[in-house]
Amino acid sequence: MRRAVLIAVAVVVTIVAVVFAFQRKLVYFPSPGPLPSAEEVLPGGRDVRLVTADGLLLAGWHFVVPDAPVTVIVFPGNGGNRLGRVPLARELTSRGLSVLLFDYRGYGDNPGKPTEEGLAYDARAALDLLDGPVVYFGESLGAAVAVELATYRAPRGMVLRSPFTSLAAAGSHHYPWLPVRMLLQDKFPLAERVAAVDVPTVVVLGTADSVVPPAQSRAVAAAARARLIEIAGADHNDEVLLSGPQVVDAVLSLS
């Protein structure tokens, strides 16, 4: 009996140690490059380079619309690369808004490895590239990046799409058998941070979201004193949440 208990404890400790060591592999899912030029994906786009405070050179695409009232900075979620956000950029530019798409470190054709601190540097580098009023658009993990940036410099407004309250809360939902809060190196305390940000905010969620529980997005909306838009039956990666009319209208309402 004692031997069985010791074996069970050893197995659990091993699993926890492996999860701790490789946890960022469970958080960040970058798609690699190379990627086409901005002009190839949308007419008039231009390739840009972002320089981070810790010395990385990141790639992005800037789609400039003459006389646009704002530039929308898109902070992606934890998967893919900026190519997957082109449909959103297409919709927004067609409605008269300029858009900056960029990839975090380790995503697309960018150097480096993603971390919470690193993504904060990347967000600041994106903001430093622009002059004039901006709107932050953050999807899922990117909502946490956008909110952290808003504590540094407030935008004209923010759209937070499918935000979690914190990465620990989201992780605990998917891995209830793990001590996620103890293990996590990257915290992303979104709800805590957004409560201290005073800018017009819209939260968009899908009621069938299988990645971020809708209850967490509603809690973020409450903390942000935000307008809440619920898209019935929409899951996390459905097109309607990526570039659908409710999402586009939410951005336009802040521009």
C-alpha positions as CSV (number, residue, x, y, z in Angstrom):
1,M,0.0,0.0,0.0
2,R,2.8,2.4,1.0
3,R,4.6,1.6,-2.2
4,A,1.5,2.3,-4.3
5,V,1.1,5.7,-2.6
6,L,4.7,6.6,-3.2
7,I,4.4,5.6,-6.9
8,A,1.3,7.7,-7.2
9,V,2.9,10.7,-5.6
10,A,6.0,10.3,-7.8
11,V,3.7,10.3,-10.9
12,V,1.9,13.4,-9.8
13,V,5.1,15.2,-9.0
14,T,6.5,14.3,-12.4
15,I,3.4,15.5,-14.2
16,V,3.5,18.8,-12.3
17,A,7.2,19.2,-13.0
18,V,6.8,18.5,-16.7
19,V,3.8,20.9,-17.0
20,F,5.8,23.6,-15.1
21,A,8.8,23.2,-17.4
22,F,6.8,23.2,-20.7
23,Q,3.9,25.5,-19.6
24,R,4.5,28.1,-22.2
25,K,4.1,25.4,-24.9
26,L,0.5,25.1,-23.5
27,V,-0.1,28.9,-23.6
28,Y,1.4,30.1,-26.9
29,F,0.8,28.5,-30.2
30,P,2.6,30.6,-32.8
31,S,2.4,29.9,-36.5
32,P,5.8,30.5,-38.3
33,G,6.7,32.5,-41.3
34,P,7.7,33.5,-43.9
35,L,4.7,35.7,-44.6
36,P,3.8,37.7,-47.7
37,S,4.2,41.5,-47.9
38,A,1.5,43.8,-46.7
39,E,0.8,44.9,-50.3
40,E,0.2,41.3,-51.3
41,V,-2.5,40.8,-48.7
42,L,-4.3,44.2,-48.9
43,P,-3.7,46.9,-51.6
44,G,-1.9,49.9,-50.2
45,G,-0.5,48.1,-47.2
46,R,3.1,48.6,-46.2
47,D,5.6,46.5,-44.2
48,V,6.8,48.0,-41.0
49,R,9.4,47.1,-38.3
50,L,8.8,47.5,-34.6
51,V,11.8,47.9,-32.3
52,T,11.2,46.6,-28.7
53,A,12.8,48.0,-25.6
54,D,14.8,44.7,-25.2
55,G,16.2,45.0,-28.7
56,L,14.0,42.8,-30.9
57,L,13.0,43.7,-34.4
58,L,9.4,42.6,-35.1
59,A,7.5,42.6,-38.4
60,G,4.1,44.1,-39.0
61,W,1.7,45.4,-41.6
62,H,0.3,49.0,-41.6
63,F,-2.8,49.6,-43.6
64,V,-3.3,53.4,-43.8
65,V,-6.6,55.0,-44.8
66,P,-6.3,58.7,-45.7
67,D,-8.1,60.9,-43.2
68,A,-9.0,57.9,-40.9
69,P,-10.2,59.1,-37.5
70,V,-8.2,56.4,-35.7
71,T,-5.7,53.6,-36.2
72,V,-6.8,50.2,-34.8
73,I,-4.0,48.2,-33.2
74,V,-4.9,44.5,-33.3
75,F,-3.5,42.5,-30.4
76,P,-3.8,38.8,-31.5
77,G,-4.7,35.9,-29.4
78,N,-2.3,33.1,-28.6
79,G,-2.5,31.2,-31.9
80,G,-1.5,31.7,-35.5
81,N,0.0,34.9,-36.9
82,R,-1.0,38.2,-38.4
83,L,-2.1,36.6,-41.7
84,G,-5.2,35.2,-39.8
85,R,-6.2,38.7,-38.9
86,V,-6.3,40.1,-42.4
87,P,-10.1,39.6,-42.7
88,L,-10.6,41.9,-39.8
89,A,-8.2,44.5,-41.3
90,R,-10.0,44.3,-44.6
91,E,-13.4,45.0,-42.9
92,L,-12.1,47.9,-40.8
93,T,-10.2,49.6,-43.7
94,S,-13.3,49.3,-45.9
95,R,-15.1,51.2,-43.2
96,G,-12.5,54.0,-43.2
97,L,-10.2,53.0,-40.3
98,S,-6.4,52.5,-40.5
99,V,-5.1,49.2,-39.0
100,L,-1.9,48.0,-37.6
101,L,-1.4,44.2,-37.7
102,F,1.8,42.8,-36.0
103,D,3.0,39.6,-34.5
104,Y,4.4,39.1,-31.1
105,R,7.9,37.8,-30.6
106,G,8.2,34.1,-31.7
107,Y,5.2,34.5,-34.0
108,G,5.2,34.8,-37.8
109,D,8.7,35.5,-38.9
110,N,9.7,37.3,-35.6
111,P,12.6,36.3,-33.4
112,G,12.3,35.6,-29.7
113,K,10.1,33.6,-27.4
114,P,6.7,34.8,-26.1
115,T,6.3,35.7,-22.4
116,E,4.0,38.0,-20.6
117,E,6.7,40.6,-20.1
118,G,7.9,40.2,-23.7
119,L,4.4,40.7,-25.1
120,A,4.1,43.9,-23.1
121,Y,7.3,45.2,-24.7
122,D,5.9,44.2,-28.1
123,A,2.7,46.1,-27.5
124,R,4.6,49.2,-26.5
125,A,6.7,49.0,-29.7
126,A,3.5,48.8,-31.8
127,L,2.1,51.9,-30.1
128,D,5.4,53.8,-30.5
129,L,5.1,53.3,-34.3
130,L,2.0,55.4,-34.5
131,D,1.0,59.0,-34.2
132,G,-2.5,60.2,-33.5
133,P,-5.5,58.6,-31.8
134,V,-5.7,54.8,-31.5
135,V,-8.2,52.1,-30.6
136,Y,-7.0,48.9,-29.1
137,F,-8.6,45.6,-30.3
138,G,-7.6,42.6,-28.3
139,E,-8.7,39.1,-28.9
140,S,-8.6,36.5,-26.1
141,L,-5.0,36.6,-24.8
142,G,-4.5,39.8,-26.8
143,A,-7.2,41.4,-24.7
144,A,-4.9,41.0,-21.7
145,V,-2.1,42.5,-23.7
146,A,-4.2,45.5,-24.8
147,V,-5.4,46.1,-21.2
148,E,-1.8,46.1,-19.9
149,L,-0.9,48.6,-22.6
150,A,-3.9,50.8,-21.6
151,T,-2.4,51.0,-18.1
152,Y,0.7,52.5,-19.7
153,R,-1.1,54.7,-22.2
154,A,-4.8,55.0,-22.6
155,P,-6.3,54.7,-26.1
156,R,-9.5,56.4,-27.4
157,G,-11.3,53.1,-26.7
158,M,-10.9,49.4,-26.4
159,V,-12.6,46.3,-27.8
160,L,-12.0,43.2,-25.9
161,R,-13.1,40.1,-27.7
162,S,-13.5,36.9,-25.6
163,P,-11.4,38.1,-22.7
164,F,-10.6,35.9,-19.7
165,T,-10.4,37.3,-16.1
166,S,-6.9,36.0,-15.8
167,L,-4.7,33.3,-17.4
168,A,-4.9,31.3,-14.2
169,A,-8.7,31.4,-14.2
170,A,-8.7,30.2,-17.9
171,G,-6.1,27.6,-17.2
172,S,-8.0,26.3,-14.2
173,H,-11.1,25.9,-16.3
174,H,-9.3,23.6,-18.7
175,Y,-7.0,21.8,-16.2
176,P,-9.0,21.6,-12.9
177,W,-6.8,18.8,-11.7
178,L,-3.6,20.9,-11.8
179,P,-2.5,23.7,-9.3
180,V,-2.5,26.2,-12.1
181,R,-2.3,29.3,-10.0
182,M,0.8,28.0,-8.3
183,L,2.5,26.9,-11.5
184,L,1.9,29.8,-13.9
185,Q,4.8,32.0,-14.7
186,D,2.7,34.3,-16.9
187,K,-0.3,35.7,-15.0
188,F,-2.2,38.2,-17.3
189,P,-4.5,39.5,-14.5
190,L,-6.9,41.1,-17.0
191,A,-9.9,41.8,-14.8
192,E,-7.8,43.3,-12.1
193,R,-6.0,45.6,-14.4
194,V,-8.9,46.7,-16.5
195,A,-10.7,47.9,-13.3
196,A,-8.1,50.7,-13.1
197,V,-8.5,51.8,-16.7
198,D,-11.0,54.5,-17.5
199,V,-11.6,54.4,-21.3
200,P,-14.7,53.6,-23.3
201,T,-14.7,49.8,-23.6
202,V,-16.7,47.2,-25.4
203,V,-16.6,43.5,-24.6
204,V,-17.7,41.0,-27.2
205,L,-18.2,37.3,-26.4
206,G,-19.7,34.2,-28.0
207,T,-22.2,32.4,-25.8
208,A,-20.9,29.0,-26.9
209,D,-17.2,29.9,-26.4
210,S,-15.4,26.6,-25.5
211,V,-12.0,28.2,-24.8
212,V,-12.9,31.2,-22.6
213,P,-16.0,30.7,-20.5
214,P,-18.5,33.4,-21.3
215,A,-18.9,34.0,-17.5
216,Q,-15.3,35.2,-17.4
217,S,-15.9,37.6,-20.3
218,R,-19.0,39.0,-18.5
219,A,-16.9,39.5,-15.4
220,V,-14.3,41.5,-17.4
221,A,-17.2,43.6,-18.8
222,A,-18.4,44.3,-15.3
223,A,-14.9,45.2,-14.1
224,A,-14.3,47.5,-17.1
225,R,-17.8,49.1,-16.8
226,A,-18.0,48.1,-20.5
227,R,-20.8,47.7,-23.0
228,L,-21.4,44.0,-23.5
229,I,-22.2,42.4,-26.8
230,E,-23.1,38.7,-26.7
231,I,-23.2,36.8,-30.0
232,A,-25.6,33.8,-29.6
233,G,-24.2,30.4,-30.4
234,A,-20.7,31.7,-31.4
235,D,-17.6,29.7,-30.4
236,H,-14.2,31.1,-29.8
237,N,-12.8,30.9,-33.3
238,D,-16.0,31.3,-35.3
239,E,-15.7,33.8,-38.2
240,V,-18.4,36.0,-36.6
241,L,-16.1,36.6,-33.7
242,L,-13.0,37.1,-35.9
243,S,-14.3,39.7,-38.3
244,G,-18.1,39.6,-38.1
245,P,-20.4,42.7,-38.3
246,Q,-20.9,42.9,-34.5
247,V,-17.1,43.0,-34.0
248,V,-16.6,45.6,-36.7
249,D,-19.4,47.7,-35.4
250,A,-18.0,47.6,-31.9
251,V,-14.7,49.1,-33.2
252,L,-16.5,51.7,-35.2
253,S,-18.5,52.8,-32.2
254,L,-15.3,53.8,-30.5
255,S,-13.7,55.6,-33.5
